[in-house]
């Protein structure tokens, strides 16, 4: 368990600078075009995370209704 956690931490730490560099290059490519909502990706992630029980409930009730 500790080895897996350590491996995961190393992988995240190794990918963080790469992701930041990619984001920096992407933002440098289009300096004039500003994003409409800089938090849109985070908002979508949170909305989808909280909707997972709803989606599961809908899938369970649809399959029960078809039977």
Secondary structure, DSSP 8 states (H G I E B T S, - for coil): -HHHHHHHHHHHHHHHHHHHHHHHHHHHHTSS---S-TTHHHHHHHHHHHHHHHHHHHHHHHHHHH-
